[in-house]
């Protein structure tokens, strides 16, 4: 059973991932795939105003660190990304079946600085922690590490299929990266230096682990030669937590709020099932027959 989509009032930092069908390598990077992916994400950001702290696109999944004001904004952004990536990359690959394994997974990130940095590190380590490349910036697909260090956005191509007949189908779009909420007060150069230090720690830790295990990395060229239709024998699966937090108090606070949200939703759903037309669903929810229940204005801290 799917977990109810939940964003606390005021908005939240969220770690979001979406995996390809059967974990196949449908997103194996090359220049065309990279530009199509970046164009789709940039267009979704333009439409729905989501703040993108970071993203990475490995061969079989996407990973984002986002600031969203509510569950509707996140859903609209991810639905646009998932639908258009499936269409454009599926067309490029000649893949006609399901492109994604299931709906995107979203885990809240506590507002504590340590929790936010931990999740940024997890995203920045993509490609390196799997021993695909020695450094995050060496990954040949989309990756926030090199873009943050170079201080510019990710550029891609959005194919506006509604304008095909007008001859203006391909439009250049750029993903705009925002600073981590807890570091929003830093200027761009100080932020870049802090991220650079995190990346160095990631690279050093990965290097020590490989030396200890006597292993190497796959490498950029080999990663780009992976068969997009290959299915890993035993893809990793793990139960996702409700929230990434470094303290028990923070975890309990979010869990308590979520339980109250679920209880209110189920009570309203039961009233609706029994025919009550005045059933009131909690703010921030998606009632079965009705539009999203809006919350009060939410804005990122800082």
C-alpha positions in Angstrom: 0.0 0.0 0.0 1.4 3.4 -1.0 2.2 5.9 1.8 0.1 9.0 1.7 2.0 11.9 0.2 2.8 14.3 3.0 4.7 17.6 3.2 4.5 19.5 6.5 3.0 23.0 6.6 5.6 25.5 5.7 7.3 23.3 3.1 10.2 20.9 3.3 13.5 19.7 1.8 12.8 16.4 0.2 15.0 13.6 -1.1 13.3 12.1 -4.2 14.2 9.1 -6.3 12.7 7.3 -9.3 14.0 4.0 -10.6 13.7 2.6 -14.1 11.5 -0.4 -14.8 13.2 -3.5 -13.4 16.2 -1.3 -12.7 17.2 -1.5 -16.3 19.9 0.9 -17.5 17.5 3.0 -19.7 19.2 6.2 -18.6 22.7 5.1 -19.6 24.4 8.4 -20.3 25.5 9.9 -23.6 25.3 13.5 -24.9 21.8 13.1 -26.4 20.3 11.5 -23.2 21.9 14.1 -21.0 20.5 17.0 -23.0 17.0 15.5 -23.1 17.0 14.8 -19.4 18.2 18.3 -18.6 15.7 19.8 -20.9 12.8 17.9 -19.3 13.9 18.8 -15.8 14.5 22.4 -16.6 11.0 22.7 -18.2 9.4 21.1 -15.2 11.2 23.6 -12.9 10.1 26.5 -15.1 6.5 25.3 -14.9 6.2 24.5 -11.2 8.9 26.6 -9.5 10.5 23.7 -7.5 13.9 24.6 -6.0 16.5 22.1 -7.1 19.3 21.8 -4.7 20.9 18.9 -6.5 20.3 16.1 -8.9 22.0 13.1 -10.4 21.0 10.7 -13.2 22.7 7.3 -12.9 22.0 4.6 -15.5 18.9 3.2 -13.9 17.5 6.0 -11.6 17.1 9.7 -11.0 17.8 11.3 -7.6 16.8 14.8 -6.6 17.2 17.0 -3.5 14.3 19.5 -3.7 12.7 22.3 -1.7 8.9 22.1 -2.2 6.1 24.1 -0.6 3.6 21.2 -0.6 2.8 17.7 -2.0 1.0 19.1 -5.0 4.0 21.1 -6.2 6.2 18.0 -5.8 3.6 15.7 -7.6 3.2 18.1 -10.6 7.0 18.4 -10.9 7.7 14.7 -10.7 4.8 13.7 -12.9 6.1 16.1 -15.6 9.6 14.8 -15.3 8.6 11.1 -15.3 6.1 11.4 -18.2 8.4 13.4 -20.5 11.5 11.4 -19.7 9.6 8.2 -20.5 8.4 9.7 -23.7 11.6 11.2 -25.0 14.2 8.7 -23.7 11.8 5.8 -24.5 11.5 7.1 -28.1 15.3 7.5 -28.3 15.9 3.9 -27.0 13.1 2.4 -29.0 11.6 1.2 -25.6 7.8 0.8 -25.7 7.0 -0.8 -22.4 6.8 0.7 -18.9 9.7 3.1 -18.3 9.5 3.5 -14.5 9.3 0.8 -11.9 6.7 2.7 -9.8 5.8 6.1 -8.5 8.6 8.3 -7.3 9.8 7.9 -3.7 10.0 11.0 -1.5 11.6 11.2 1.9 11.4 14.4 4.0 14.7 15.9 5.3 14.7 17.4 8.7 15.6 21.1 8.9 18.7 20.5 11.1 21.9 21.4 9.3 23.5 18.0 9.9 20.5 16.2 8.3 20.5 18.5 5.3 24.3 18.1 4.8 24.0 14.4 5.1 21.5 14.2 2.3 23.5 16.6 0.1 26.5 14.3 0.6 24.5 11.3 -0.4 23.4 12.9 -3.6 26.9 14.2 -4.4 28.4 10.7 -3.8 26.2 9.2 -6.6 28.4 7.4 -9.1 31.4 7.5 -6.7 29.9 5.4 -3.9 28.9 2.7 -6.4 32.5 2.6 -7.7 31.4 3.7 -11.1 33.8 6.6 -11.2 36.6 7.8 -8.9 35.2 11.3 -8.5 31.5 12.5 -8.6 32.4 15.0 -11.3 33.7 12.2 -13.6 30.2 10.7 -14.0 29.3 11.2 -17.7 25.6 11.8 -17.0 23.8 14.6 -15.2 25.4 15.3 -11.9 25.2 18.4 -9.6 28.7 18.1 -8.3 30.5 19.6 -11.3 27.7 22.2 -11.9 27.9 23.5 -8.3 31.7 23.6 -8.4 31.6 25.5 -11.7 28.8 27.8 -10.6 26.4 27.4 -13.5 23.2 25.5 -14.3 22.7 22.4 -16.3 21.7 23.1 -19.9 19.5 20.8 -22.0 17.0 20.6 -24.9 13.3 20.7 -24.3 11.3 19.3 -27.3 8.1 21.3 -27.5 6.0 18.8 -29.5 3.1 21.2 -29.5 5.2 23.5 -31.7 6.5 20.9 -34.1 4.4 22.2 -37.0 5.6 25.7 -36.4 9.2 24.6 -36.8 10.3 25.6 -33.3 10.2 22.3 -31.5 13.6 22.3 -29.8 14.3 24.9 -27.1 17.4 25.3 -24.9 16.5 25.3 -21.2 18.7 25.5 -18.1 18.3 23.9 -14.7 18.8 26.5 -12.0 20.4 25.1 -8.8 19.7 26.6 -5.4 21.7 26.5 -2.2 21.0 24.1 0.6 18.4 25.8 2.9 20.7 25.7 5.9 23.4 27.4 3.9 21.2 29.9 2.1 22.8 32.7 3.9 26.2 32.0 2.3 27.3 33.8 -0.8 27.8 31.7 -3.9 31.6 31.4 -3.5 31.5 30.3 0.1 28.8 27.8 -0.7 30.9 26.4 -3.6 33.9 26.0 -1.3 31.9 24.2 1.3 30.5 21.8 -1.3 34.0 21.3 -2.7 35.1 20.2 0.8 32.2 17.7 1.0 33.2 16.3 -2.4 36.8 15.9 -1.3 35.7 14.0 1.7 33.5 11.7 -0.4 36.4 11.0 -2.8 38.9 10.3 0.0 36.5 7.9 1.7 35.7 6.1 -1.5 39.4 5.8 -2.3 40.2 4.4 1.1 37.4 1.9 0.8 38.6 0.7 -2.7 42.2 0.3 -1.5 41.0 -1.7 1.5 38.9 -4.0 -0.7 41.4 -4.1 -3.5 38.9 -3.0 -6.1 38.7 -0.3 -8.8 36.1 1.7 -10.7 34.1 0.9 -13.8 35.1 4.2 -15.5 33.4 6.8 -17.7 33.8 4.9 -21.0 32.6 1.6 -19.6 29.6 3.3 -18.0 28.6 4.9 -21.3 28.9 1.5 -23.0 26.4 -0.2 -20.7 23.5 -2.0 -22.4 20.4 0.2 -21.7 18.2 -2.8 -21.7 20.3 -4.9 -19.3 18.6 -5.8 -16.1 20.7 -6.2 -12.9 20.4 -9.6 -11.3 19.7 -8.4 -7.8 18.8 -4.7 -7.7 18.9 -3.2 -4.2 15.6 -2.6 -2.4 15.2 -1.1 1.0 12.3 0.3 3.1 12.4 4.1 2.9 12.0 6.1 6.2 9.5 8.8 6.5 12.2 11.4 7.3 15.9 11.7 7.2 16.8 13.1 10.6 19.9 13.0 12.9 18.0 13.2 16.2 15.3 11.0 17.7 13.3 14.1 18.7 13.1 15.4 15.1 12.1 12.0 13.8 9.3 11.7 16.4 8.1 15.2 15.6 7.6 14.4 12.0 6.2 10.9 12.7 3.6 12.4 15.1 2.6 15.0 12.5 2.3 12.3 9.8 0.2 10.0 12.0 -2.2 12.9 12.7 -2.4 13.7 9.0 -3.1 10.0 8.1 -5.8 9.8 10.9 -7.6 12.9 9.6 -7.4 11.7 6.0 -8.8 8.2 6.9 -11.6 9.7 9.0 -12.6 12.0 6.1 -12.3 9.1 3.6 -14.6 6.9 5.7 -17.2 9.7 6.0 -17.0 10.2 2.2 -17.5 6.4 1.7 -20.6 6.5 3.8 -22.0 9.3 1.7 -21.2 12.4 3.7 -20.8 15.3 1.4 -19.2 17.5 4.0 -16.2 15.3 4.6 -13.2 17.6 5.3 -9.8 16.3 4.2 -6.6 17.6 5.9 -4.7 20.5 4.2 -2.0 19.2 2.0 -3.8 16.0 0.9 -5.2 14.6 -2.3 -8.9 13.6 -1.6 -10.0 10.7 -3.9 -12.6 12.6 -5.9 -11.5 16.2 -5.5 -8.7 18.6 -6.2 -5.7 18.9 -3.9 -6.5 20.6 -0.5 -4.2 23.7 -0.5 -2.2 24.8 2.5 -1.2 28.3 3.6 1.7 29.9 1.8 5.0 28.1 2.2 8.4 29.5 1.5 11.9 28.2 2.0 13.8 29.4 5.1 16.3 32.1 4.9 
